[in-house]
Every structure is written in structure tokens, then in C-alpha cells.
């Protein structure tokens, strides 16, 4: 079984806003038998650096003074060393795969079906879960038996959670040209608070690196993560591990 942990980078912008250009949801697929190894690696890193709290992409900013930031006393070199270790941990196992959907706000709000921030989030959620389903199909063919998966996403609030669960159920049970077949997923959507989930914290680091690559043109952390993205047989990431959405008008 594979577990897909998901988190977003920032929040979708409002329809009348001009910034940011992109919204990203990131995901990391972890085989159940590797979860303990991944957890132990991150917990060991936290112990060595004296980090008591959750890992968040925004906490690595030199300007972040959030009192909840467990890395406030670390300098920028120490923070960068931690990020490097985190991405090396993710890339250490070939069976661990990462995904991300990058939404162009400008293109998304041209769609009739996208009218608010929740719609943008749901579009990105669809992009990541589809790629996870395709990955499960690929693993099934390789193993010769059906590989199943579950989705664990970040808890964002009661109303947001309710709407996302509805979207998840619609994806599982709908059919049509624009809807993928989610036969490898089991149960509904599992939601957890990020500080209680190692997987969601790592998904946040995936989303952050991808967002910075597209929004700021800084590929430093994206490049460190790139070997973990799902790829085509020829090695292409776009369309496989990374999906740009919506296709029409994406800029």
C-alpha cells in the first residue's frame, strides 16, 4: 500500500487579486513499509538540531519570526543544511515519489467552474490525486497485483474540510472524459493536523520547493528534490510528477 500525504504552499489568491501568480499543492507517496524509516530519519534530524516542533517551509525564511517556529535560534546556514538533509531523505528511496500541481491563477479564474479560492484548491487537489492514481496503476503492473493507496491531507478548518471531502468522494465515484478512474484508492479522505503528521510536513516541503521554483524562479531546492518526482519512461517530469493546471491559458 502507498500513502499519499498532501499539503499546500500558501493559500489560493482571491479572484480580484494580482499576487501570487501560482498556487501549489504538493504530495509525497510513501510505501507503508518505508514509513517508519522516513519518520525515523526526520525525527533523528530534529533531535540533532534541537528542533521541538513541526517542520514548515515558511519557517526556513530568515524573516520568519513566528513564535511557533522551532528554528528561530538557528542561523541561515543551519536552516539550509536542514533543508538539504530533508530533501536527501525524501530522495533516498526510489519507491518514494513526489507530485505537485501548479495552478495558474490567471488561467484558473477564466474557467466557468472556478469562482472562488476553494475551487482553486480543489483543482490542484484533483491534479495531484490523479497522478497518484496513475502511479498506483504503474506499480500494480510492475508487481503483478493491484497496489492500493490512501490519501492523507492537511486539516484546514471544518468548512474547508467538509468541501474537500465532498470533492474527494466525487472524484472516487464520478465518471467521464475529464474524470480519472480512481479504482486503486480505498476509503475516503483522511485529514490530520500537520504538527501530528510527518508525511504532511514533508509534503509541505515539496510544495514549498515547487512554488519557489515557479513563482520566484529559484530552482535551488527544486533541483535537490527533482529526482523524487514521478517521471515518464523517458524521464520527463512535466505531466507525470508535475502537472500545470488548467492546461488552457496556463502562463
C-alpha positions in Angstrom: 0.0 0.0 0.0 1.1 3.6 -0.7 0.1 6.6 1.4 -0.2 9.9 -0.3 0.4 12.8 2.1 -0.6 16.2 0.7 -0.2 19.9 1.7 -0.3 23.3 0.0 2.1 26.2 -0.3 0.3 29.3 0.9 -3.3 30.0 0.0 -5.1 30.5 -3.3 -5.5 34.1 -4.2 -8.9 35.8 -4.4 -10.4 36.4 -7.9 -9.6 40.1 -7.9 -6.1 39.9 -6.5 -2.9 40.1 -8.6 -0.5 38.1 -6.5 0.7 35.4 -6.3 0.7 34.1 -9.8 0.7 30.4 -8.7 -0.8 28.1 -6.1 0.8 24.7 -5.4 -0.4 21.5 -3.8 2.4 19.0 -3.2 2.3 15.4 -2.4 4.6 12.6 -1.3 3.7 8.9 -1.9 5.3 6.6 0.7 5.1 2.8 0.7 3.7 1.6 4.0 6.9 -0.4 4.7 9.1 2.7 4.3 7.1 5.0 6.5 9.0 4.1 9.7 12.3 4.7 8.0 11.2 8.1 6.8 9.8 9.0 10.2 13.0 7.9 12.0 15.1 9.9 9.6 13.2 13.1 10.1 12.9 12.6 13.9 16.7 11.9 14.1 17.3 15.2 12.2 15.1 17.1 14.6 16.9 15.6 17.6 20.4 16.5 16.2 19.4 20.1 15.6 17.3 20.5 18.7 14.0 21.1 16.8 10.9 20.7 19.0 8.0 21.3 16.7 6.9 20.8 13.2 8.8 21.4 10.0 7.2 24.0 7.7 8.6 25.6 4.5 7.9 29.1 5.7 9.8 28.6 8.9 13.0 28.5 6.9 12.7 32.1 5.8 15.3 34.3 7.5 12.4 36.9 8.0 10.1 34.4 9.8 9.7 35.4 13.5 6.7 33.3 14.3 6.9 32.3 17.9 5.8 28.8 17.0 8.9 28.5 14.7 11.1 25.8 16.4 14.1 27.0 14.3 14.2 30.7 15.5 17.6 30.3 17.1 19.2 28.7 14.1 21.1 30.7 11.5 20.6 30.6 7.8 23.4 28.1 7.2 21.9 25.7 9.7 18.5 26.0 8.2 19.8 25.4 4.7 21.7 22.3 6.0 18.4 21.0 7.4 16.6 21.6 4.2 19.3 19.8 2.3 19.0 16.8 4.6 15.2 16.7 4.3 15.3 16.5 0.5 18.1 13.9 0.6 15.9 11.9 3.0 13.0 12.1 0.5 15.2 11.1 -2.4 16.9 8.3 -0.7 14.3 5.7 -1.6 13.3 5.2 -5.2 9.9 3.9 -4.2 9.1 7.2 -2.6 7.6 9.5 -5.2 6.6 13.2 -5.1 4.0 15.1 -7.0 2.8 18.7 -7.4 0.1 20.6 -9.2 0.8 24.2 -10.1 -2.3 26.3 -10.7 -2.0 29.5 -12.8 -4.5 31.8 -11.0 -5.0 33.9 -14.1 -5.9 30.9 -16.2 -8.0 29.2 -13.5 -10.2 32.2 -12.9 -11.0 32.2 -16.7 -12.8 28.9 -16.2 -16.5 29.0 -15.5 -16.2 26.3 -12.8 -13.6 28.4 -10.8 -15.2 31.2 -8.9 -13.5 31.2 -5.5 -10.4 30.2 -3.6 -11.8 26.8 -2.7 -12.4 26.0 -6.3 -8.7 26.7 -7.0 -7.6 24.4 -4.2 -9.9 21.6 -5.4 -8.5 21.9 -8.9 -5.0 21.4 -7.5 -6.1 18.5 -5.4 -7.5 16.8 -8.4 -4.2 17.2 -10.3 -2.2 15.6 -7.5 -4.5 12.7 -6.7 -4.8 11.9 -10.4 -1.1 11.5 -10.7 -1.1 9.4 -7.6 -3.7 7.1 -9.1 -1.6 6.8 -12.3 1.4 5.9 -10.1 -0.6 3.2 -8.3 -1.5 1.7 -11.7 2.1 1.7 -12.8 3.2 0.0 -9.5 0.4 -2.6 -10.0 1.6 -3.5 -13.4 5.2 -3.8 -12.1 4.2 -6.0 -9.2 1.6 -8.0 -11.0 -1.1 -7.3 -8.4 -3.2 -4.3 -7.5 -1.4 -1.7 -5.4 -3.8 0.3 -3.2 -3.5 3.7 -1.8 -5.0 6.1 0.7 -4.8 9.9 0.8 -3.9 12.0 3.9 -4.3 15.7 3.6 -3.8 18.7 5.9 -6.7 19.7 8.1 -7.6 23.3 7.2 -10.8 24.1 9.0 -14.2 22.5 9.4 -15.9 24.0 6.3 -12.8 23.6 4.1 -12.5 20.0 5.2 -16.2 19.3 4.5 -16.0 20.7 1.0 -12.7 18.8 0.3 -14.3 15.5 1.4 -17.1 16.1 -1.0 -14.7 16.7 -3.8 -12.8 13.5 -2.9 -15.9 11.4 -2.9 -17.0 12.9 -6.3 -13.6 12.0 -7.8 -13.9 8.5 -6.5 -17.4 7.8 -7.8 -17.8 10.0 -10.9 -17.0 9.1 -14.5 -16.4 10.9 -17.7 -13.7 12.2 -20.0 -12.4 14.7 -17.5 -12.5 12.4 -14.5 -9.9 9.7 -13.9 -10.7 6.2 -12.7 -9.7 6.1 -9.0 -10.1 2.3 -8.6 -6.8 2.0 -6.7 -7.8 4.3 -3.8 -9.6 2.9 -0.8 -11.8 4.5 1.8 -12.4 8.3 1.9 -10.1 11.2 2.6 -8.1 11.2 5.8 -7.4 14.6 7.4 -4.8 15.3 10.0 -3.2 18.4 11.7 0.2 19.0 10.2 2.1 19.0 13.5 0.9 15.5 14.1 1.9 14.1 10.7 5.5 13.6 9.5 4.1 12.9 6.0 2.2 16.2 5.8 5.3 18.1 7.0 7.3 16.5 4.1 4.5 17.3 1.6 4.7 20.9 2.7 8.4 20.9 1.9 7.6 19.5 -1.6 5.0 22.2 -2.2 7.3 25.0 -1.0 10.2 24.0 -3.2 7.9 23.7 -6.3 6.2 27.1 -5.5 9.5 28.9 -5.2 10.8 27.4 -8.5 7.7 28.6 -10.4 6.8 31.8 -8.5 10.3 33.2 -7.8 12.4 31.4 -10.5 14.7 29.9 -7.8 15.3 26.3 -8.6 17.9 25.5 -5.8 15.6 23.4 -3.7 13.5 22.1 -6.6 16.7 20.7 -8.1 17.5 18.9 -4.9 14.1 17.3 -4.9 13.8 16.6 -8.7 15.0 13.0 -8.6 12.0 12.0 -6.5 9.3 13.2 -8.9 7.3 10.7 -10.8 8.6 10.5 -14.3 7.7 9.2 -17.7 9.8 6.2 -19.1 11.9 8.8 -20.9 12.5 10.8 -17.8 10.0 13.7 -18.3 8.7 15.2 -15.1 6.1 17.6 -16.5 2.7 15.9 -16.9 3.8 13.0 -14.7 5.1 14.2 -11.4 4.5 17.9 -12.1 1.2 19.0 -13.6 0.3 22.5 -14.7 -3.4 23.4 -14.4 -5.5 24.4 -16.2 -3.9 23.5 -19.5 -5.7 26.2 -21.4 -4.2 29.6 -20.8 -1.6 28.4 -18.3 1.1 31.1 -18.1 
